[in-house]
């Protein structure tokens, strides 16, 4: 029989909030698949995106299973919990919650199998659920139990996304709250515009994209969107953990650096799309114009905040 407490003096449960959180993420994924794929039937992509999405989905599913397997069954985590010792080596040196991350990554891979552009929001929502749940439960317990040791560990290792641990110097910004907000709002508006318009191009202009030669450009246009989402995920995670004003170099690059690079690439791709679109005589290029504006906003205001770190 599985029990949360197996040893006298054990201060943390073996399972914590994990089973409830994983069930919630799985339920949301299932609801999203049914809603977008079978009820509303919107956002479905055709070739060559079917193959691309399913290859990416298979990679994520396998990666998620491996991460969960190593974190759950090959890390000896149970002994650390029972003896009240903080686990910071092995896979826990790369991600603080590999068992939850594995499920999240696998659910993201399952979502991609339906090659639906609107379902791409589901992994992000699941990430928010996981982040908020962990901050208000297990991270509080760990902070109370391990104190400074855990706080230092948090600054070096990601909560959900496996990444090489940060071991370099800390960068700090002394930008005022008013100035931060003045830069933050238009920057966020920028990446939202870019990603929304990119999704609209796929959903309402799919025939034009595939038949008129823009498919290659739009494939490249996904890369800036991925970089923007990486940057936003990193910065939101840091904001939840109250680390956004004091960051190791790796986290700074992964946050604002990714947004700056995504903005630059987004501008380049959007301009290529406009040039080619006008060359072939396509007049309905509003969404690509908006992608250019969005990527410009993302680049300018992320760069302004990035430069304040010293």
TILOTOR-518597 format. One record per residue (C-alpha): x, y, z; residue number from 0; residue in three letters. Coordinates in steps of 0.2 Angstrom, whole numbers, plus 2048, in hexadecimal, padded with zeros to 3 digits. Example, Ala and Ser with C-alpha at 12.3 -4.5 7.8 and 13.67 -1.06 7.14 Angstrom:
2
{{83E; 7EA; 827}; 0; "ALA"}
{{844; 7FB; 824}; 1; "SER"}
//
This chain:
310
{{800; 800; 800}; 0; "UNK"}
{{807; 811; 7FB}; 1; "UNK"}
{{808; 81D; 80A}; 2; "UNK"}
{{80D; 830; 80A}; 3; "UNK"}
{{817; 82D; 81B}; 4; "UNK"}
{{822; 81E; 81C}; 5; "UNK"}
{{82E; 822; 82A}; 6; "UNK"}
{{82E; 82A; 83B}; 7; "UNK"}
{{833; 83C; 83B}; 8; "UNK"}
{{830; 83E; 828}; 9; "UNK"}
{{82A; 850; 825}; 10; "UNK"}
{{825; 850; 813}; 11; "UNK"}
{{818; 845; 80A}; 12; "UNK"}
{{81E; 839; 7FD}; 13; "UNK"}
{{811; 83E; 7F0}; 14; "UNK"}
{{80C; 850; 7F5}; 15; "UNK"}
{{800; 859; 7E9}; 16; "UNK"}
{{807; 84F; 7DA}; 17; "UNK"}
{{7F9; 843; 7D7}; 18; "UNK"}
{{7EC; 851; 7D7}; 19; "UNK"}
{{7F6; 85D; 7CD}; 20; "UNK"}
{{7FA; 850; 7C0}; 21; "UNK"}
{{7E8; 84A; 7BF}; 22; "UNK"}
{{7E3; 85D; 7BC}; 23; "UNK"}
{{7EF; 85F; 7AE}; 24; "UNK"}
{{7EA; 84F; 7A6}; 25; "UNK"}
{{7D7; 854; 7A7}; 26; "UNK"}
{{7DB; 865; 7A0}; 27; "UNK"}
{{7E4; 85D; 791}; 28; "UNK"}
{{7D6; 851; 78E}; 29; "UNK"}
{{7C9; 85F; 78E}; 30; "UNK"}
{{7D4; 86A; 783}; 31; "UNK"}
{{7D6; 85C; 776}; 32; "UNK"}
{{7C3; 858; 776}; 33; "UNK"}
{{7BE; 86A; 775}; 34; "UNK"}
{{7CA; 870; 767}; 35; "UNK"}
{{7CC; 860; 75E}; 36; "UNK"}
{{7BA; 858; 75E}; 37; "UNK"}
{{7AE; 866; 764}; 38; "UNK"}
{{7B3; 876; 75D}; 39; "UNK"}
{{7BF; 86E; 74F}; 40; "UNK"}
{{7CA; 87E; 74D}; 41; "UNK"}
{{7DC; 880; 74B}; 42; "UNK"}
{{7E0; 86F; 743}; 43; "UNK"}
{{7F0; 870; 738}; 44; "UNK"}
{{7F3; 865; 729}; 45; "UNK"}
{{803; 85F; 720}; 46; "UNK"}
{{811; 862; 723}; 47; "UNK"}
{{80C; 867; 735}; 48; "UNK"}
{{804; 856; 739}; 49; "UNK"}
{{815; 84D; 738}; 50; "UNK"}
{{81F; 85C; 740}; 51; "UNK"}
{{813; 85C; 74F}; 52; "UNK"}
{{812; 849; 752}; 53; "UNK"}
{{825; 848; 751}; 54; "UNK"}
{{827; 856; 75E}; 55; "UNK"}
{{819; 84E; 768}; 56; "UNK"}
{{821; 83D; 768}; 57; "UNK"}
{{832; 845; 76E}; 58; "UNK"}
{{829; 84E; 77C}; 59; "UNK"}
{{81F; 83E; 782}; 60; "UNK"}
{{82F; 834; 782}; 61; "UNK"}
{{839; 842; 78B}; 62; "UNK"}
{{82B; 844; 798}; 63; "UNK"}
{{82B; 831; 79C}; 64; "UNK"}
{{83E; 831; 79D}; 65; "UNK"}
{{83E; 840; 7A9}; 66; "UNK"}
{{830; 839; 7B4}; 67; "UNK"}
{{838; 827; 7B4}; 68; "UNK"}
{{849; 82E; 7BA}; 69; "UNK"}
{{842; 83A; 7C6}; 70; "UNK"}
{{836; 82E; 7CE}; 71; "UNK"}
{{83F; 81D; 7CD}; 72; "UNK"}
{{851; 820; 7CA}; 73; "UNK"}
{{855; 82F; 7D6}; 74; "UNK"}
{{852; 827; 7E7}; 75; "UNK"}
{{847; 836; 7EB}; 76; "UNK"}
{{83D; 82C; 7F8}; 77; "UNK"}
{{84B; 829; 803}; 78; "UNK"}
{{84F; 83C; 803}; 79; "UNK"}
{{83D; 840; 808}; 80; "UNK"}
{{83D; 833; 815}; 81; "UNK"}
{{84D; 839; 81D}; 82; "UNK"}
{{849; 84C; 81A}; 83; "UNK"}
{{857; 850; 80F}; 84; "UNK"}
{{856; 85C; 800}; 85; "UNK"}
{{859; 853; 7EF}; 86; "UNK"}
{{864; 85E; 7E4}; 87; "UNK"}
{{86E; 851; 7DA}; 88; "UNK"}
{{86B; 847; 7CB}; 89; "UNK"}
{{85C; 84C; 7C1}; 90; "UNK"}
{{857; 858; 7CF}; 91; "UNK"}
{{866; 862; 7CB}; 92; "UNK"}
{{85E; 866; 7BA}; 93; "UNK"}
{{84B; 868; 7BF}; 94; "UNK"}
{{844; 869; 7D1}; 95; "UNK"}
{{834; 85F; 7CD}; 96; "UNK"}
{{839; 852; 7C0}; 97; "UNK"}
{{82A; 847; 7C3}; 98; "UNK"}
{{81D; 855; 7C0}; 99; "UNK"}
{{827; 85C; 7B2}; 100; "UNK"}
{{827; 84B; 7AA}; 101; "UNK"}
{{814; 84A; 7AA}; 102; "UNK"}
{{813; 85C; 7A4}; 103; "UNK"}
{{81F; 859; 795}; 104; "UNK"}
{{816; 849; 791}; 105; "UNK"}
{{805; 851; 791}; 106; "UNK"}
{{80C; 85F; 785}; 107; "UNK"}
{{812; 851; 779}; 108; "UNK"}
{{801; 849; 77A}; 109; "UNK"}
{{7F9; 85A; 775}; 110; "UNK"}
{{804; 85C; 766}; 111; "UNK"}
{{7FE; 84B; 75F}; 112; "UNK"}
{{7EE; 854; 75A}; 113; "UNK"}
{{7F8; 861; 74F}; 114; "UNK"}
{{7EC; 86F; 755}; 115; "UNK"}
{{7F3; 880; 757}; 116; "UNK"}
{{7E6; 885; 764}; 117; "UNK"}
{{7EB; 877; 76F}; 118; "UNK"}
{{7FC; 87E; 771}; 119; "UNK"}
{{7F5; 889; 77F}; 120; "UNK"}
{{7F2; 879; 78A}; 121; "UNK"}
{{804; 876; 78F}; 122; "UNK"}
{{806; 888; 794}; 123; "UNK"}
{{7F6; 887; 79F}; 124; "UNK"}
{{7FC; 877; 7A7}; 125; "UNK"}
{{80D; 87F; 7AB}; 126; "UNK"}
{{803; 88D; 7B4}; 127; "UNK"}
{{7F9; 880; 7BE}; 128; "UNK"}
{{809; 877; 7C2}; 129; "UNK"}
{{812; 887; 7C7}; 130; "UNK"}
{{805; 88F; 7D2}; 131; "UNK"}
{{801; 87E; 7DA}; 132; "UNK"}
{{813; 87B; 7DF}; 133; "UNK"}
{{817; 88C; 7E5}; 134; "UNK"}
{{808; 88B; 7F1}; 135; "UNK"}
{{80B; 87A; 7F7}; 136; "UNK"}
{{81B; 870; 7F6}; 137; "UNK"}
{{827; 87F; 7F4}; 138; "UNK"}
{{820; 886; 804}; 139; "UNK"}
{{823; 876; 80D}; 140; "UNK"}
{{835; 874; 806}; 141; "UNK"}
{{839; 886; 80A}; 142; "UNK"}
{{833; 884; 81C}; 143; "UNK"}
{{83D; 873; 81E}; 144; "UNK"}
{{84D; 878; 816}; 145; "UNK"}
{{84E; 88B; 817}; 146; "UNK"}
{{85D; 893; 80E}; 147; "UNK"}
{{863; 883; 806}; 148; "UNK"}
{{853; 881; 7FC}; 149; "UNK"}
{{852; 894; 7F8}; 150; "UNK"}
{{864; 893; 7F0}; 151; "UNK"}
{{85E; 883; 7E7}; 152; "UNK"}
{{84F; 88C; 7E0}; 153; "UNK"}
{{85A; 89A; 7D8}; 154; "UNK"}
{{865; 88D; 7CF}; 155; "UNK"}
{{858; 880; 7C9}; 156; "UNK"}
{{848; 881; 7BF}; 157; "UNK"}
{{838; 87C; 7C6}; 158; "UNK"}
{{830; 874; 7B7}; 159; "UNK"}
{{83B; 875; 7A8}; 160; "UNK"}
{{84B; 86A; 7A8}; 161; "UNK"}
{{85B; 875; 7A5}; 162; "UNK"}
{{86D; 875; 7A9}; 163; "UNK"}
{{86E; 87C; 7BB}; 164; "UNK"}
{{874; 88E; 7BD}; 165; "UNK"}
{{885; 890; 7C5}; 166; "UNK"}
{{88A; 8A2; 7BF}; 167; "UNK"}
{{889; 8B3; 7C6}; 168; "UNK"}
{{879; 8BC; 7CB}; 169; "UNK"}
{{873; 8CB; 7C1}; 170; "UNK"}
{{868; 8D8; 7CA}; 171; "UNK"}
{{85D; 8E6; 7C3}; 172; "UNK"}
{{858; 8F6; 7CD}; 173; "UNK"}
{{84B; 8FB; 7C1}; 174; "UNK"}
{{83C; 904; 7C9}; 175; "UNK"}
{{82B; 8FB; 7C9}; 176; "UNK"}
{{823; 909; 7BF}; 177; "UNK"}
{{831; 907; 7B1}; 178; "UNK"}
{{830; 8F4; 7B2}; 179; "UNK"}
{{81D; 8F5; 7AF}; 180; "UNK"}
{{81F; 902; 7A1}; 181; "UNK"}
{{82B; 8F5; 798}; 182; "UNK"}
{{822; 8E5; 79D}; 183; "UNK"}
{{810; 8E9; 797}; 184; "UNK"}
{{815; 8ED; 784}; 185; "UNK"}
{{821; 8DF; 784}; 186; "UNK"}
{{814; 8D3; 789}; 187; "UNK"}
{{808; 8DA; 77D}; 188; "UNK"}
{{815; 8D7; 76F}; 189; "UNK"}
{{818; 8C5; 772}; 190; "UNK"}
{{805; 8C2; 774}; 191; "UNK"}
{{801; 8CA; 763}; 192; "UNK"}
{{80F; 8C0; 75B}; 193; "UNK"}
{{809; 8AF; 761}; 194; "UNK"}
{{7F7; 8B3; 75E}; 195; "UNK"}
{{7F9; 8B9; 74D}; 196; "UNK"}
{{805; 8AA; 749}; 197; "UNK"}
{{7F7; 89E; 74F}; 198; "UNK"}
{{7EA; 8A8; 744}; 199; "UNK"}
{{7F5; 8A6; 735}; 200; "UNK"}
{{7F5; 893; 737}; 201; "UNK"}
{{7E3; 892; 73B}; 202; "UNK"}
{{7DB; 89D; 72E}; 203; "UNK"}
{{7E8; 89F; 721}; 204; "UNK"}
{{7EE; 88C; 720}; 205; "UNK"}
{{7EA; 88A; 70E}; 206; "UNK"}
{{7F3; 89A; 709}; 207; "UNK"}
{{802; 895; 714}; 208; "UNK"}
{{804; 884; 70C}; 209; "UNK"}
{{7FF; 887; 6FA}; 210; "UNK"}
{{808; 898; 6F7}; 211; "UNK"}
{{819; 895; 6FD}; 212; "UNK"}
{{819; 89C; 70F}; 213; "UNK"}
{{819; 88C; 718}; 214; "UNK"}
{{82C; 88D; 71A}; 215; "UNK"}
{{82C; 89E; 721}; 216; "UNK"}
{{81D; 89A; 72D}; 217; "UNK"}
{{827; 88B; 734}; 218; "UNK"}
{{836; 896; 738}; 219; "UNK"}
{{829; 8A2; 740}; 220; "UNK"}
{{825; 895; 74D}; 221; "UNK"}
{{837; 897; 754}; 222; "UNK"}
{{835; 8A9; 75A}; 223; "UNK"}
{{825; 8A3; 762}; 224; "UNK"}
{{82D; 895; 76B}; 225; "UNK"}
{{83B; 8A1; 771}; 226; "UNK"}
{{82E; 8AD; 778}; 227; "UNK"}
{{825; 8A0; 781}; 228; "UNK"}
{{835; 899; 789}; 229; "UNK"}
{{839; 8AB; 78F}; 230; "UNK"}
{{828; 8AE; 796}; 231; "UNK"}
{{827; 89D; 79F}; 232; "UNK"}
{{838; 8A1; 7A7}; 233; "UNK"}
{{833; 8B3; 7AC}; 234; "UNK"}
{{822; 8AE; 7B3}; 235; "UNK"}
{{82A; 8A0; 7BD}; 236; "UNK"}
{{837; 8AD; 7C3}; 237; "UNK"}
{{829; 8B9; 7C7}; 238; "UNK"}
{{820; 8AC; 7D1}; 239; "UNK"}
{{830; 8A8; 7DB}; 240; "UNK"}
{{834; 8BA; 7DD}; 241; "UNK"}
{{844; 8B8; 7D4}; 242; "UNK"}
{{841; 8C4; 7C5}; 243; "UNK"}
{{84C; 8D2; 7CC}; 244; "UNK"}
{{85B; 8C7; 7D0}; 245; "UNK"}
{{85F; 8BA; 7C4}; 246; "UNK"}
{{86E; 8AE; 7BF}; 247; "UNK"}
{{875; 8B2; 7AE}; 248; "UNK"}
{{86D; 8A2; 7A7}; 249; "UNK"}
{{85C; 8A6; 7AD}; 250; "UNK"}
{{85E; 8B8; 7A6}; 251; "UNK"}
{{862; 8B2; 795}; 252; "UNK"}
{{854; 8A5; 796}; 253; "UNK"}
{{848; 8B2; 79A}; 254; "UNK"}
{{84B; 8C3; 793}; 255; "UNK"}
{{858; 8BC; 787}; 256; "UNK"}
{{84C; 8B0; 77F}; 257; "UNK"}
{{83F; 8BE; 77D}; 258; "UNK"}
{{84C; 8CA; 775}; 259; "UNK"}
{{852; 8BC; 769}; 260; "UNK"}
{{840; 8B7; 765}; 261; "UNK"}
{{83B; 8C9; 761}; 262; "UNK"}
{{84A; 8CB; 755}; 263; "UNK"}
{{846; 8BA; 74C}; 264; "UNK"}
{{834; 8BF; 74C}; 265; "UNK"}
{{837; 8CF; 743}; 266; "UNK"}
{{843; 8C7; 736}; 267; "UNK"}
{{836; 8B9; 733}; 268; "UNK"}
{{827; 8C5; 732}; 269; "UNK"}
{{831; 8D0; 726}; 270; "UNK"}
{{835; 8C1; 71B}; 271; "UNK"}
{{823; 8BC; 71B}; 272; "UNK"}
{{81D; 8CE; 716}; 273; "UNK"}
{{82A; 8CF; 708}; 274; "UNK"}
{{826; 8BE; 701}; 275; "UNK"}
{{813; 8C1; 703}; 276; "UNK"}
{{813; 8D1; 6F9}; 277; "UNK"}
{{81F; 8C9; 6EC}; 278; "UNK"}
{{812; 8BC; 6E9}; 279; "UNK"}
{{804; 8C8; 6E8}; 280; "UNK"}
{{7FB; 8C4; 6F9}; 281; "UNK"}
{{7F2; 8D3; 700}; 282; "UNK"}
{{7EB; 8CC; 710}; 283; "UNK"}
{{7FB; 8CD; 71B}; 284; "UNK"}
{{7F3; 8D6; 72A}; 285; "UNK"}
{{7F8; 8C8; 737}; 286; "UNK"}
{{80A; 8C8; 731}; 287; "UNK"}
{{80B; 8DB; 733}; 288; "UNK"}
{{804; 8D8; 744}; 289; "UNK"}
{{812; 8CB; 747}; 290; "UNK"}
{{81F; 8D7; 742}; 291; "UNK"}
{{818; 8E5; 74E}; 292; "UNK"}
{{816; 8D8; 75C}; 293; "UNK"}
{{828; 8D1; 75A}; 294; "UNK"}
{{82F; 8E3; 75A}; 295; "UNK"}
{{826; 8E7; 76B}; 296; "UNK"}
{{82C; 8D7; 772}; 297; "UNK"}
{{83E; 8DB; 76D}; 298; "UNK"}
{{83F; 8ED; 772}; 299; "UNK"}
{{837; 8EC; 783}; 300; "UNK"}
{{840; 8DB; 788}; 301; "UNK"}
{{850; 8E3; 783}; 302; "UNK"}
{{84D; 8F3; 78D}; 303; "UNK"}
{{84A; 8E8; 79D}; 304; "UNK"}
{{859; 8DC; 799}; 305; "UNK"}
{{865; 8EB; 798}; 306; "UNK"}
{{861; 8F0; 7AA}; 307; "UNK"}
{{868; 8E0; 7B1}; 308; "UNK"}
{{87A; 8E2; 7B8}; 309; "UNK"}
//
